Amino acid sequence: MAPEPLEDLLGDPRSRAALDALHSRTFNYDAADPDRLTPEAGWRHETRCQALPAEAPGPPEAGGSWEIARQLMCDYEFADPKMVRAIYRRDAPLEGRDMLLVIRFLFLRFRVGVRVGGVFDETRTADGREVRIWGWNYQTLRGHFEMGQMNYELWKWLDTGDVEFRTDGFWRPGGTRNPIVLIGFHLFGPRQRERFYAAACERMVAMTTARLQRGQEEPVPRAAEHIEVKPMSEAPAPPR
């Protein structure tokens, strides 16, 4: 089944109302003490690393793999639109941005909220090597059927020019009291997350490579094109 066009989601009053409602929502878990977020307490931790087209050694190149991948990450374009669509206000800064994620599974569609937390850009020393790291994270809001935080990072090793897309996070079920959703999460959740992050890595490689090759169209559908969400008071009335 093909995903709905993004314009259809934006024209849906429920999606617009759900996005507006995120502003007043708080996180659905307490992340103040990360030492308590252990496997024994039901939390799952996962990491991934995907190599992207390399650059020459040294700082990121203008128009190179690093810059292209960074823009894709800013726009949440690594998400497979057959599984997740992101709706947010284009004029909102990345840090603190509320995002409504429209998640599809079989014939079901869930609208859940996340908020972008820290955005960082720094050079670190890892294993005795200098690496430039840019990235951001988001945390789940009340109403999400998961609880936790995901970190998305872009690494460039300055000595070799290798570029990597990395994900790291912790999560657990329990953000909803709906028994059907909870049962479905326990049965299918881990498998769906595996599919999502595998597809995200594939998309990052495909889209970054395509944009590096001048004039070549991107071989995969975009997940966040033309996202322009106005306040409810400015939104056109739905057709009657």
C-alpha positions as CSV (number, residue, x, y, z in Angstrom):
1,M,0.0,0.0,0.0
2,A,1.4,3.4,-1.0
3,P,1.7,6.0,1.7
4,E,-0.7,9.0,1.7
5,P,0.7,12.1,0.0
6,L,2.0,14.5,2.6
7,E,-0.4,17.1,1.4
8,D,-3.3,14.9,2.4
9,L,-1.9,14.5,5.9
10,L,-1.4,18.3,6.2
11,G,-5.0,18.9,5.0
12,D,-6.3,16.5,7.6
13,P,-7.7,18.6,10.5
14,R,-6.8,15.8,12.9
15,S,-3.1,16.1,12.0
16,R,-3.1,19.9,12.3
17,A,-4.9,19.8,15.7
18,A,-2.6,17.0,16.9
19,L,0.5,19.1,16.0
20,D,-0.9,22.2,17.8
21,A,-1.6,20.1,20.9
22,L,2.0,19.0,21.2
23,H,3.1,22.5,22.4
24,S,1.6,22.0,25.9
25,R,2.7,18.3,26.3
26,T,5.4,17.2,28.6
27,F,7.7,14.2,28.2
28,N,6.1,10.8,29.0
29,Y,9.1,9.5,31.1
30,D,11.7,10.9,33.5
31,A,15.1,11.1,31.9
32,A,16.7,13.0,34.8
33,D,18.6,10.0,36.1
34,P,19.8,8.0,33.0
35,D,21.5,5.4,35.3
36,R,18.0,4.1,36.1
37,L,17.2,3.4,32.5
38,T,18.5,-0.1,32.5
39,P,17.6,-3.4,30.8
40,E,16.5,-4.7,34.2
41,A,14.0,-1.8,34.4
42,G,12.6,-2.7,30.9
43,W,14.7,-0.3,28.8
44,R,16.2,-1.3,25.6
45,H,19.4,0.3,24.2
46,E,20.4,0.1,20.6
47,T,23.0,1.6,18.3
48,R,23.7,1.6,14.5
49,C,26.5,2.9,12.3
50,Q,26.2,3.4,8.6
51,A,29.1,4.4,6.3
52,L,28.2,7.3,3.9
53,P,30.3,8.4,0.9
54,A,33.7,9.5,2.2
55,E,35.4,12.9,1.7
56,A,39.0,14.0,1.7
57,P,40.7,14.1,5.1
58,G,40.1,17.3,7.1
59,P,37.1,19.5,7.8
60,P,33.8,18.8,6.0
61,E,33.8,19.8,2.4
62,A,31.5,22.4,0.9
63,G,28.7,20.6,-0.9
64,G,30.2,17.3,0.1
65,S,28.7,14.2,1.7
66,W,28.8,15.7,5.2
67,E,26.8,18.8,4.3
68,I,24.3,16.9,2.2
69,A,23.7,14.3,5.0
70,R,23.4,17.1,7.6
71,Q,20.5,18.7,5.6
72,L,18.8,15.4,5.2
73,M,19.0,14.9,9.0
74,C,17.6,18.4,9.6
75,D,14.6,17.6,7.5
76,Y,14.1,14.1,9.0
77,E,14.5,12.7,5.5
78,F,16.1,9.5,6.6
79,A,12.6,8.2,7.6
80,D,11.0,5.8,5.2
81,P,7.7,7.5,4.2
82,K,6.0,4.1,3.9
83,M,6.4,3.8,7.7
84,V,6.7,7.3,9.1
85,R,5.8,10.8,8.0
86,A,6.9,13.8,10.0
87,I,4.8,17.0,10.2
88,Y,6.3,20.1,11.8
89,R,6.5,23.9,11.3
90,R,9.1,24.8,8.8
91,D,9.9,28.1,10.5
92,A,10.5,26.4,13.9
93,P,14.2,26.1,14.8
94,L,15.5,22.5,15.0
95,E,16.2,22.7,18.7
96,G,12.9,22.5,20.6
97,R,11.0,21.6,17.5
98,D,7.7,19.7,18.1
99,M,7.2,17.0,15.5
100,L,4.1,15.0,14.8
101,L,5.1,11.5,13.6
102,V,2.4,9.7,11.6
103,I,3.3,6.0,11.9
104,R,1.8,3.4,9.7
105,F,1.6,-0.3,10.5
106,L,-0.6,-2.5,8.3
107,F,-3.9,-0.7,8.0
108,L,-3.4,1.3,11.2
109,R,-2.1,4.9,11.5
110,F,-0.9,6.4,14.8
111,R,-0.2,10.1,15.4
112,V,2.5,10.5,18.1
113,G,4.5,13.5,19.3
114,V,8.2,14.0,19.9
115,R,10.3,17.1,20.8
116,V,13.8,17.8,19.5
117,G,16.2,18.3,22.4
118,G,19.9,19.1,22.2
119,V,21.5,20.0,18.9
120,F,25.3,19.9,18.9
121,D,28.3,20.4,16.7
122,E,31.7,19.6,18.1
123,T,35.1,18.0,17.5
124,R,36.0,15.1,19.9
125,T,38.8,12.7,20.3
126,A,37.7,9.1,20.0
127,D,40.1,6.2,20.1
128,G,43.0,8.7,19.8
129,R,41.5,10.2,16.6
130,E,39.8,13.5,16.0
131,V,36.2,13.3,14.7
132,R,33.7,16.1,13.9
133,I,30.2,15.2,15.2
134,W,27.0,17.0,14.5
135,G,23.6,15.7,15.6
136,W,20.4,16.1,17.5
137,N,18.0,14.0,19.6
138,Y,14.3,13.8,20.3
139,Q,12.3,12.6,23.3
140,T,8.8,11.2,23.4
141,L,5.8,13.2,24.6
142,R,2.7,12.2,26.4
143,G,0.4,10.1,24.2
144,H,3.3,8.3,22.4
145,F,3.1,4.5,22.8
146,E,6.9,4.4,23.4
147,M,9.0,6.2,26.0
148,G,12.6,7.2,25.4
149,Q,15.1,9.2,23.4
150,M,16.8,8.7,20.0
151,N,20.0,10.4,19.1
152,Y,20.9,10.9,15.4
153,E,24.6,11.8,14.7
154,L,26.8,12.5,11.7
155,W,30.5,11.7,12.2
156,K,33.5,12.7,10.0
157,W,36.8,11.2,10.9
158,L,39.3,14.0,10.2
159,D,42.3,11.8,9.6
160,T,40.7,9.6,6.9
161,G,37.6,11.5,5.6
162,D,35.3,8.7,6.5
163,V,31.7,9.9,7.1
164,E,29.1,7.9,9.1
165,F,25.5,8.2,10.0
166,R,24.9,6.9,13.6
167,T,21.8,6.3,15.7
168,D,21.8,5.6,19.4
169,G,19.0,5.5,21.9
170,F,17.0,4.0,24.7
171,W,13.3,3.1,24.7
172,R,10.6,1.0,26.3
173,P,6.8,0.5,25.8
174,G,4.3,2.0,28.2
175,G,3.5,5.5,27.0
176,T,-0.2,4.5,26.5
177,R,-2.8,2.6,28.5
178,N,-4.5,1.2,25.4
179,P,-4.2,-2.6,25.8
180,I,-4.5,-3.3,22.1
181,V,-1.6,-0.9,21.3
182,L,0.5,-2.4,24.1
183,I,-0.1,-6.0,23.0
184,G,0.7,-5.0,19.4
185,F,3.9,-3.2,20.5
186,H,5.2,-6.2,22.4
187,L,4.4,-8.5,19.4
188,F,5.7,-6.3,16.6
189,G,7.4,-3.3,18.1
190,P,11.1,-4.5,18.1
191,R,10.8,-5.9,14.6
192,Q,9.3,-2.7,13.3
193,R,12.0,-0.6,14.9
194,E,14.6,-2.9,13.3
195,R,13.0,-2.4,9.9
196,F,12.8,1.4,10.4
197,Y,16.4,1.9,11.3
198,A,17.6,-0.5,8.6
199,A,15.6,1.5,6.0
200,A,16.9,4.8,7.5
201,C,20.5,3.7,6.9
202,E,19.7,2.6,3.3
203,R,17.9,5.9,2.6
204,M,20.8,8.0,3.9
205,V,23.2,6.2,1.6
206,A,20.9,6.4,-1.4
207,M,19.9,10.0,-1.0
208,T,23.4,11.3,-0.1
209,T,24.9,9.5,-3.1
210,A,22.2,10.8,-5.5
211,R,22.7,14.4,-4.4
212,L,26.4,14.1,-4.8
213,Q,25.9,13.1,-8.4
214,R,24.9,16.3,-10.1
215,G,21.7,16.1,-12.1
216,Q,20.6,12.7,-10.8
217,E,17.2,12.5,-9.3
218,E,16.9,11.0,-5.9
219,P,15.9,7.3,-6.2
220,V,13.7,7.2,-3.1
221,P,10.5,9.0,-2.2
222,R,10.9,11.9,0.2
223,A,9.4,11.9,3.7
224,A,9.2,15.6,4.5
225,E,8.8,17.6,1.3
226,H,7.0,20.9,1.3
227,I,6.1,20.8,5.0
228,E,4.5,24.1,5.6
229,V,2.1,23.9,8.6
230,K,0.2,27.0,9.5
231,P,-1.5,27.7,12.9
232,M,-5.0,26.3,13.0
233,S,-6.5,29.8,12.8
234,E,-4.7,30.3,9.4
235,A,-5.4,26.9,8.0
236,P,-7.9,26.6,5.2
237,A,-11.2,25.1,6.2
238,P,-11.7,21.5,5.2
239,P,-14.0,20.8,2.2
240,R,-17.6,20.1,3.1
